[in-house]
Amino acid sequence: MPIWEDVELFCRAIFDEGRQEAEKILTKAKAEAERTIAEAHERAEKDFQKEIIAQKSGAHAEAKRLVDAAELKARKRIIEFREQTIHEILGALEQRLKDFLHQPSYSDFLLPAIKEGIDTLGGREFAVELGEKDLTSVKPNIRALEKERGLQIELRASPSMEGCLRIYTGDQRLLYDNSLFSRLQRSDDEIRREIWRKIFGAERSDG
């Protein structure tokens, strides 16, 4: 066989081998490309699902925030309404007490209120401070109380303070303010609870 035929066969063999190798590389590359595309598609799908979940979560959080804000605003308005109602009722009560100071029946309140202060403080010597008009009306009853209980009571006029009713111990160390307005202040919590129960139908709540 001529040498050129050997060369031709050799070249053909190399060509065939190269073509087979190329086909192997192409097949591998194609498989690699398909796998890469599949993985990219899978990642894209996962990212899309995460984004959807994140959007849903964000929407839910925003909706919850709006609902919470609305509920808080409503609670504040209810509390403000209740406090305003209580304030108006207490204001009306205070005005009624002011009016009561000028009624004849107010003098009937003075002596029991003075006795309450004396009993609370204890002792034998006291000073009682009253408005000038009240002092005049209650003075005979105070003198009778002194004799009845063996007490010594100094009466003092307080021209600048309407409705004043203060009881001091003889040494001035203790004071019991039993005016109508002081009694109102001492009963403030109890009155507020009663208003809540009567007006709002429940015990007072801070929430």
C-alpha positions in Angstrom: 0.0 0.0 0.0 1.4 3.3 -0.9 2.5 5.5 1.9 0.0 8.2 1.0 -2.8 5.8 1.6 -1.5 5.1 5.1 -1.4 8.8 5.7 -4.9 9.1 4.5 -6.2 6.3 6.7 -4.3 7.8 9.6 -5.8 11.2 9.0 -9.3 9.7 8.6 -8.9 7.9 11.9 -7.8 11.1 13.6 -10.8 12.8 12.1 -13.2 10.1 13.2 -11.7 10.2 16.7 -11.9 13.9 16.8 -15.5 13.9 15.6 -16.5 11.4 18.3 -14.7 13.4 20.9 -16.4 16.5 19.7 -19.8 14.8 19.9 -19.0 13.7 23.5 -18.0 17.3 24.4 -21.2 18.6 22.7 -23.4 16.1 24.4 -21.8 16.9 27.8 -22.1 20.6 27.1 -25.7 20.2 26.2 -26.4 18.3 29.3 -24.6 20.9 31.4 -26.6 23.6 29.7 -29.8 21.9 30.4 -28.9 21.3 34.0 -27.9 25.0 34.4 -31.1 26.1 32.8 -33.1 23.8 35.1 -31.3 25.0 38.2 -31.7 28.7 37.2 -35.4 28.0 36.6 -35.7 26.4 40.0 -33.9 29.2 41.7 -36.0 31.8 40.0 -39.2 29.9 41.1 -37.9 29.8 44.7 -37.0 33.5 44.6 -40.5 34.2 43.2 -42.2 32.2 45.9 -40.1 33.9 48.6 -41.0 37.3 47.1 -44.7 36.3 47.1 -44.4 35.2 50.8 -42.5 38.4 51.7 -45.2 40.5 50.0 -48.0 38.6 51.7 -46.2 38.9 55.1 -45.6 42.6 54.5 -49.2 43.1 53.6 -50.4 41.2 56.6 -48.1 43.2 58.9 -49.3 46.5 57.4 -52.9 45.4 57.7 -52.3 44.4 61.4 -50.6 47.7 62.0 -53.5 49.7 60.6 -56.0 47.6 62.6 -53.9 48.1 65.8 -53.7 51.8 65.2 -57.4 52.0 64.6 -58.1 50.1 67.8 -55.7 52.2 69.8 -57.3 55.4 68.5 -60.8 54.0 69.3 -59.7 53.1 72.8 -58.2 56.6 73.3 -61.4 58.2 72.2 -63.5 56.0 74.5 -61.2 56.8 77.5 -61.3 60.5 76.6 -65.1 60.4 76.4 -65.4 58.6 79.7 -62.9 61.0 81.5 -64.8 64.0 80.0 -68.1 62.6 81.2 -66.7 62.0 84.7 -65.1 65.5 84.7 -68.5 67.1 83.8 -70.3 65.1 86.5 -67.7 66.0 89.2 -68.0 69.7 88.0 -71.8 69.6 88.4 -71.4 68.0 91.8 -68.9 70.7 92.9 -71.4 73.4 91.8 -74.2 71.7 93.8 -71.9 71.8 96.8 -71.3 75.5 96.3 -75.0 76.1 96.0 -75.5 74.1 99.2 -73.3 76.5 101.1 -76.0 79.1 100.8 -78.9 76.9 101.8 -80.4 76.9 105.3 -79.8 73.2 105.6 -76.0 73.8 105.4 -76.0 74.8 109.1 -77.3 71.3 109.9 -74.1 69.9 108.3 -71.7 72.0 110.4 -72.0 70.5 113.9 -71.8 66.8 112.8 -68.8 67.7 110.6 -67.1 69.4 113.6 -67.8 66.5 115.9 -66.3 64.1 113.2 -63.1 66.2 113.2 -62.9 66.2 117.0 -63.5 62.5 117.2 -60.8 61.9 114.5 -58.2 64.0 116.1 -58.9 63.1 119.7 -58.1 65.2 122.8 -59.7 67.9 124.9 -58.5 71.2 123.3 -59.3 72.3 119.8 -59.6 75.2 117.5 -62.3 75.4 114.9 -62.0 77.7 111.8 -65.1 78.6 110.0 -66.5 81.3 107.7 -67.8 84.3 109.6 -71.5 83.6 108.8 -71.1 79.9 109.7 -69.3 80.7 112.9 -72.2 82.8 114.1 -74.8 80.2 113.3 -72.9 77.3 114.9 -71.5 79.0 117.9 -74.4 78.1 120.4 -74.1 74.5 119.4 -70.3 74.5 119.9 -70.7 75.9 123.4 -73.2 73.2 124.2 -70.8 70.6 122.9 -68.1 71.9 125.1 -70.2 71.5 128.2 -71.5 68.1 127.1 -68.0 66.6 126.5 -65.9 68.7 128.8 -64.0 70.2 125.8 -62.3 73.6 125.2 -62.9 74.8 121.7 -61.5 78.1 120.3 -63.6 79.5 117.4 -61.8 81.3 114.6 -63.3 83.3 111.7 -62.0 82.8 108.2 -63.5 85.7 106.1 -61.5 84.9 103.0 -62.5 81.2 102.6 -66.1 80.3 101.9 -67.2 77.0 103.2 -64.1 76.7 105.4 -64.3 74.1 108.1 -61.0 73.2 109.7 -60.4 71.5 113.1 -57.0 71.8 114.8 -55.7 70.2 118.0 -55.0 72.7 120.8 -51.3 72.6 120.1 -51.9 73.2 116.3 -49.9 70.1 115.4 -52.8 68.3 113.8 -55.4 69.5 111.3 -58.6 67.9 110.0 -60.1 69.7 107.1 -63.8 68.6 106.9 -65.2 71.2 104.5 -67.5 70.0 101.8 -64.8 70.4 99.2 -62.2 68.5 101.2 -64.7 65.7 101.8 -65.3 65.7 98.0 -61.6 65.3 97.4 -61.2 62.5 99.9 -64.1 60.7 98.2 -62.9 61.3 94.7 -61.8 57.7 93.9 -65.0 56.3 95.4 -67.2 58.8 93.5 -65.4 58.0 90.3 -65.9 54.2 90.8 -69.6 54.8 91.4 -69.9 56.9 88.3 -68.2 54.2 86.3 -70.6 51.6 87.7 -73.7 53.7 87.3 -72.9 55.4 83.9 -70.7 52.8 82.1 -72.1 49.7 83.7 -68.8 48.3 84.9 -66.0 48.8 87.5 -63.4 51.4 86.4 -60.7 50.0 84.2 -57.4 51.6 83.1 -57.6 49.9 79.7 
